[in-house]
Amino acid sequence: MYSEKVMEHFNHPRNVGEIEHPSGVGTVGNAKCGDIMRMYLDIDDDGRIQDVKFKTFGCGAAVATSSMATELVKGRTVQEALLVTNKAVMEALDGLPPLKVHCSLLAEEAIHAALWDYAQKNNVVIEGLEKPVSDIAEKE
């Protein structure tokens, strides 16, 4: 059902936790399944993601996609992080069952929500970034 990479990231997730003074925080959720993801970014003055952490409440696929998403954005610029899609997360995990694809969408949305928060706090424009639509993200 799940690939070895999904199981590895579920059993040994990377970058779990919080960043004390984050540059940006994004929280997203899926009301249908109850998954909630919060992503924390530490972005330097050059716009590069120095550190990223996550906290996820949800199924194994939600934890695995959160973990993989952090691995895919760490060390990248904000513009490069914006290009990390749910498809890229799924491919990096060697796929997800059809019923769990929404978890990869949440991971992409969490990245975007954290980038949006960073942009708002720092009065910067990230080309191609749109305001998050999640109810949870707007309550942050």
Residue pairs with C-beta under 8 A, 6 or more apart in sequence:
1 97
2 10
2 60
2 61
2 64
2 96
2 97
3 93
3 94
3 95
3 96
4 94
5 64
5 68
5 92
5 93
5 94
6 60
6 61
6 64
6 93
6 94
6 96
7 60
7 64
9 63
9 64
9 65
9 67
9 68
9 93
10 60
10 61
10 63
10 64
10 67
13 63
13 64
13 66
13 67
14 67
14 70
14 71
15 51
15 52
15 53
15 54
15 67
15 70
15 71
15 74
16 53
16 54
16 55
16 67
17 53
17 54
17 55
18 40
18 53
18 55
19 40
19 41
19 42
19 51
19 52
19 53
22 40
22 41
22 42
22 114
23 41
23 42
23 43
23 118
23 121
23 122
24 40
24 41
24 43
24 114
24 115
24 116
24 117
24 118
24 119
24 121
25 38
25 39
25 40
25 41
25 113
25 114
25 117
25 140
26 38
26 39
26 41
26 109
26 110
26 111
26 112
26 113
26 114
26 115
26 116
26 117
26 132
26 137
26 140
27 36
27 37
27 38
27 39
27 110
27 113
27 134
27 136
27 137
27 139
27 140
28 36
28 37
28 106
28 109
28 110
28 113
28 132
28 134
28 136
28 137
29 35
29 36
29 37
29 106
29 134
29 135
29 136
30 36
30 102
30 106
32 102
33 58
33 59
33 102
34 57
34 58
35 56
35 57
35 58
35 59
35 62
35 102
35 103
35 106
36 56
36 57
36 58
36 136
37 54
37 55
37 56
37 58
37 62
37 66
37 106
37 107
37 109
37 110
38 54
38 55
38 56
38 110
39 52
39 53
39 54
39 66
39 69
39 70
39 110
39 111
39 113
39 114
40 52
40 53
40 54
40 114
41 49
41 51
41 52
41 73
41 114
41 115
41 118
42 49
42 50
42 51
42 52
43 49
43 50
43 78
43 118
44 50
46 77
47 77
47 78
47 79
47 124
48 75
48 76
48 77
48 78
49 73
49 74
49 75
49 76
49 77
49 78
49 81
50 75
51 74
52 70
52 73
52 74
53 70
54 66
54 67
54 69
54 70
54 110
56 62
56 63
56 66
58 103
59 100
59 103
61 96
61 97
61 100
61 103
62 103
62 106
64 93
64 103
65 89
65 90
65 93
65 96
65 103
65 104
65 106
65 107
66 106
66 107
66 110
68 89
68 92
68 93
68 107
69 84
69 89
69 107
69 108
69 110
69 111
71 92
72 84
72 88
72 89
72 92
73 80
73 81
73 84
73 111
76 84
78 115
78 118
78 119
78 126
79 126
79 127
79 128
81 111
81 115
82 111
82 112
82 115
82 126
82 128
82 129
84 108
84 111
85 108
86 101
86 104
86 105
86 107
86 108
87 104
89 104
89 107
89 108
90 96
90 101
90 104
93 104
96 103
96 104
109 132
109 134
109 137
112 129
112 130
112 132
113 132
113 134
113 137
113 140
115 126
115 129
116 126
116 129
116 130
116 131
116 132
116 137
117 140
118 124
119 125
119 126
119 129
132 138
